Amino acid sequence: MESMNTDAKYITFNRDEFVRELSGDLARQFEPMEIRDAIVIRRQDYFATAALAGYANSIIIAAKLTEDDKKRDELIAVADYFHRQSELAAEEGWKTPDV
């Protein structure tokens, strides 16, 4: 399976900073492209390690339960990515989360 740079899949901005930097009118032009079902878990969050590791483990369970070899490989690659993010969060975590 070809590896993609999953970190380049999306870009994330703090909304207030984005609007301030682009001015309100220009920023509103991007609203139709907004992904509304996404959340952000920052690795600096103390709880990110457990959240990301739990997510990775859930994906591994699904991978073990599938009989489709291609889907299993895809799920394992995704789980590996989020497991690595949990390891990075363990090294980087320093603050409590906010909304």
Backbone as numpy.savetxt, mean C-alpha at the origin, in Angstrom:
# Nx Ny Nz CAx CAy CAz Cx Cy Cz
7.23 -15.08 -13.55 6.39 -13.90 -13.55 7.27 -12.66 -13.55
6.99 -11.74 -14.43 7.77 -10.51 -14.52 7.48 -9.62 -13.33
8.53 -9.14 -12.70 8.38 -8.27 -11.53 8.19 -6.83 -11.97
7.21 -6.17 -11.39 7.03 -4.75 -11.67 7.42 -3.95 -10.44
7.74 -2.72 -10.66 8.05 -1.85 -9.54 6.72 -1.40 -8.93
6.23 -2.16 -7.96 4.92 -1.87 -7.38 4.91 -0.54 -6.64
6.04 -0.07 -6.20 6.08 1.23 -5.53 5.80 2.37 -6.50
5.91 2.12 -7.80 5.64 3.16 -8.79 4.20 3.09 -9.32
3.41 2.17 -8.79 2.04 1.99 -9.28 1.17 3.21 -8.99
1.32 3.80 -7.82 0.53 4.97 -7.43 1.45 6.05 -6.89
0.95 7.28 -6.90 1.62 8.35 -6.19 0.65 8.85 -5.12
1.17 9.28 -4.01 0.33 9.68 -2.89 0.78 11.05 -2.40
-0.21 11.90 -2.17 0.06 13.24 -1.66 -0.85 13.49 -0.46
-0.39 14.30 0.45 -1.25 14.82 1.49 -2.20 15.80 0.81
-3.51 15.62 1.01 -4.50 16.41 0.28 -4.31 17.92 0.51
-4.15 18.32 1.76 -4.01 19.76 2.04 -2.79 20.35 1.34
-1.68 19.62 1.36 -0.47 20.11 0.69 -0.64 20.14 -0.82
-1.30 19.14 -1.36 -1.55 19.06 -2.80 -2.38 20.26 -3.26
-3.47 20.52 -2.55 -4.35 21.65 -2.91 -3.61 22.97 -2.76
-2.84 23.10 -1.69 -2.10 24.34 -1.45 -1.06 24.58 -2.56
-0.34 23.54 -2.95 0.72 23.69 -3.95 0.17 23.93 -5.35
-0.95 23.33 -5.68 -1.48 23.47 -7.03 -2.54 24.55 -7.15
-2.93 25.10 -6.06 -4.06 26.02 -5.96 -5.34 25.21 -6.10
-6.36 25.62 -5.40 -7.60 24.86 -5.32 -8.19 24.49 -6.66
-8.26 25.43 -7.61 -8.90 25.15 -8.90 -8.15 24.09 -9.69
-6.85 24.20 -9.75 -6.05 23.21 -10.49 -6.14 21.84 -9.82
-6.09 21.81 -8.50 -6.18 20.55 -7.78 -7.51 19.86 -8.05
-8.59 20.62 -8.14 -9.92 20.04 -8.39 -10.00 19.35 -9.75
-9.17 19.74 -10.69 -9.16 19.10 -12.01 -8.72 17.64 -11.90
-8.01 17.30 -10.83 -7.54 15.92 -10.65 -8.56 15.04 -9.93
-9.60 15.63 -9.38 -10.58 14.85 -8.61 -11.18 13.67 -9.37
-11.47 13.78 -10.67 -12.02 12.61 -11.37 -11.08 11.40 -11.38
-9.78 11.62 -11.18 -8.82 10.52 -11.18 -8.58 9.95 -9.77
-9.19 10.56 -8.78 -8.98 10.13 -7.41 -9.45 8.68 -7.22
-8.67 7.90 -6.52 -9.04 6.53 -6.18 -9.70 6.58 -4.81
-10.99 6.38 -4.78 -11.76 6.60 -3.56 -11.80 5.39 -2.62
-11.37 4.25 -3.07 -11.42 3.07 -2.20 -10.04 2.72 -1.63
-9.14 3.67 -1.67 -7.78 3.43 -1.18 -7.58 4.05 0.20
-6.70 3.45 0.94 -6.24 4.02 2.21 -4.72 4.02 2.17
-4.12 4.75 3.07 -2.67 4.78 3.16 -2.25 4.34 4.55
-1.38 3.37 4.60 -0.74 2.98 5.86 0.72 3.36 5.71
1.14 4.33 6.47 2.53 4.77 6.38 3.42 3.88 7.23
4.59 3.55 6.70 5.51 2.69 7.44 5.99 3.33 8.73
5.91 4.64 8.83 6.35 5.31 10.05 5.38 5.08 11.21
4.20 4.57 10.93 3.17 4.29 11.92 3.60 3.08 12.78
3.55 3.22 14.09 3.90 2.11 14.99 3.14 0.83 14.67
1.92 0.95 14.21 1.06 -0.21 14.00 1.15 -0.78 12.58
1.90 -0.15 11.73 2.00 -0.59 10.33 2.62 -1.97 10.22
3.59 -2.28 11.05 4.23 -3.58 10.98 3.21 -4.70 11.10
2.39 -4.65 12.13 1.39 -5.70 12.35 0.33 -5.70 11.25
-0.11 -4.52 10.84 -1.14 -4.44 9.81 -0.65 -5.02 8.49
0.54 -4.65 8.08 1.08 -5.13 6.82 1.43 -6.62 6.88
1.95 -7.07 8.00 2.26 -8.49 8.15 0.98 -9.32 8.15
-0.05 -8.84 8.81 -1.33 -9.55 8.81 -1.92 -9.63 7.42
-1.82 -8.56 6.67 -2.31 -8.54 5.29 -1.54 -9.56 4.45
-0.23 -9.56 4.59 0.60 -10.52 3.85 0.24 -11.96 4.22
0.03 -12.21 5.50 -0.32 -13.56 5.94 -1.68 -13.99 5.40
-2.63 -13.08 5.34 -3.95 -13.40 4.78 -3.84 -13.78 3.30
-2.99 -13.08 2.59 -2.79 -13.38 1.17 -2.13 -14.75 1.00
-1.19 -15.07 1.87 -0.53 -16.39 1.81 -1.55 -17.50 2.04
-2.47 -17.31 2.97 -3.51 -18.32 3.20 -4.32 -18.52 1.93
-4.71 -17.43 1.28 -5.46 -17.54 0.03 -4.63 -18.26 -1.03
-3.34 -17.96 -1.09 -2.47 -18.62 -2.07 -2.42 -20.13 -1.83
-2.34 -20.51 -0.58 -2.28 -21.95 -0.26 -3.59 -22.67 -0.57
-4.68 -21.93 -0.55 -5.98 -22.55 -0.79 -6.35 -22.63 -2.27
-5.68 -21.86 -3.12 -6.04 -21.88 -4.53 -5.39 -23.07 -5.23
-6.10 -23.60 -6.21 -5.56 -24.70 -7.01 -4.96 -24.20 -8.32
-5.12 -22.92 -8.59 -4.62 -22.31 -9.81 -3.16 -21.90 -9.60
-2.25 -22.57 -10.27 -0.82 -22.32 -10.08 -0.42 -20.88 -10.40
-0.97 -20.33 -11.48 -0.65 -18.95 -11.86 -1.14 -17.97 -10.80
-2.37 -18.15 -10.33 -2.93 -17.27 -9.30 -2.12 -17.41 -8.00
-1.71 -18.64 -7.67 -0.91 -18.86 -6.46 0.39 -18.07 -6.53
1.07 -18.14 -7.68 2.33 -17.41 -7.85 2.12 -15.90 -7.73
1.02 -15.41 -8.33 0.71 -13.98 -8.24 0.45 -13.56 -6.80
-0.32 -14.37 -6.08 -0.62 -14.05 -4.69 0.63 -14.10 -3.81
1.48 -15.06 -4.05 2.73 -15.15 -3.28 3.60 -13.92 -3.52
3.65 -13.44 -4.76 4.43 -12.24 -5.07 3.86 -11.03 -4.33
2.55 -10.91 -4.29 1.91 -9.80 -3.57 2.19 -9.92 -2.08
2.06 -11.13 -1.54 2.32 -11.34 -0.11 3.77 -11.01 0.23
4.69 -11.40 -0.64 6.11 -11.09 -0.41 6.33 -9.58 -0.35
5.66 -8.84 -1.25 5.79 -7.39 -1.26 5.33 -6.80 0.07
4.14 -7.20 0.53 3.62 -6.63 1.77 4.39 -7.12 3.00
4.93 -8.32 2.93 5.79 -8.79 4.03 7.04 -7.90 4.12
7.63 -7.60 2.97 8.81 -6.73 2.95 8.47 -5.34 3.49
7.28 -4.84 3.13 6.86 -3.55 3.66 6.71 -3.60 5.18
6.24 -4.73 5.70 6.12 -4.87 7.16 7.49 -4.86 7.82
8.47 -5.47 7.16 9.84 -5.44 7.69 10.39 -4.02 7.70
10.14 -3.28 6.62 10.60 -1.89 6.57 9.89 -1.06 7.63
8.60 -1.31 7.84 7.86 -0.58 8.87 8.43 -0.85 10.25
8.89 -2.08 10.49 9.50 -2.40 11.78 10.76 -1.57 12.02
11.46 -1.25 10.96 12.67 -0.44 11.06 12.35 1.05 11.13
11.24 1.46 10.52 10.96 2.88 10.35 9.91 3.44 11.31
9.14 2.59 11.97 8.02 3.07 12.79 8.48 3.95 13.93
7.81 5.10 14.07 8.20 6.02 15.15 7.04 6.87 15.65
5.85 6.77 15.05 4.79 7.67 15.49 3.44 6.95 15.54
2.54 7.52 16.30 1.20 6.98 16.35 0.42 7.49 15.13
-0.57 6.74 14.69 -1.31 7.13 13.48 -2.23 8.32 13.72
-2.59 8.96 12.63 -3.61 10.01 12.68 -4.50 9.82 11.46
-5.57 10.57 11.39 -6.50 10.44 10.26 -6.37 11.65 9.37
